[in-house]
């Protein structure tokens, strides 16, 4: 069935550096993907909607210059956390749905980001 | 925009008892209501979902009910087992928008043997 792959599954970086997270739809084309952030013991908060071939749509309060989203192909969206700080440490997770048929939403495995 | 409220935040039951988690939503345009189970450090797993054209859906020990008028939906787990222990999230979406989910705050369910 449809699968969404996310990479890396965990990353540790130093404060001030940038980190790129990839989200791929493996056997379907996703014109739209979604990026969520989840702090410990909290819910998943939608950060942005990634649109293939156009600009991402960011939710209120999410800094677009800090969280760069690129959706250059129908199977790949990337989230880059720029100039990361310890408060950006979180679980980032992407999702996508096969637009054909009646498919449910699929989540990637998530990326645990730790900024030291 | 959509806002989803979920209660309770924690729920402890004895093995074999039933568990009920309730959610309300604000946007009457929402028509898709999935429930996810999330274990620590893992991605959410879809356990059941319901569309706004039905009022109830059941899958073995799990059922979901939807009251569109009141904008309420609930998850019912019967004959709970220790392996049901996890965090459960409800969510709401407009289905043809491709899956933009707004999640509830989550319920930590603990099933005691």
Boltz contact constraints between the chains, C-beta under 6 A:
constraints:
  - contact:
      token1: [A, 32]
      token2: [B, 98]
      max_distance: 6.0
  - contact:
      token1: [A, 34]
      token2: [B, 100]
      max_distance: 6.0
  - contact:
      token1: [A, 43]
      token2: [B, 103]
      max_distance: 6.0
  - contact:
      token1: [A, 43]
      token2: [B, 105]
      max_distance: 6.0
  - contact:
      token1: [A, 43]
      token2: [B, 106]
      max_distance: 6.0
  - contact:
      token1: [A, 44]
      token2: [B, 103]
      max_distance: 6.0
  - contact:
      token1: [A, 97]
      token2: [B, 98]
      max_distance: 6.0
  - contact:
      token1: [A, 97]
      token2: [B, 99]
      max_distance: 6.0
  - contact:
      token1: [A, 104]
      token2: [B, 46]
      max_distance: 6.0
  - contact:
      token1: [A, 105]
      token2: [B, 99]
      max_distance: 6.0
  - contact:
      token1: [A, 107]
      token2: [B, 43]
      max_distance: 6.0
  - contact:
      token1: [A, 107]
      token2: [B, 44]
      max_distance: 6.0
  - contact:
      token1: [A, 109]
      token2: [B, 43]
      max_distance: 6.0
  - contact:
      token1: [A, 110]
      token2: [B, 43]
      max_distance: 6.0
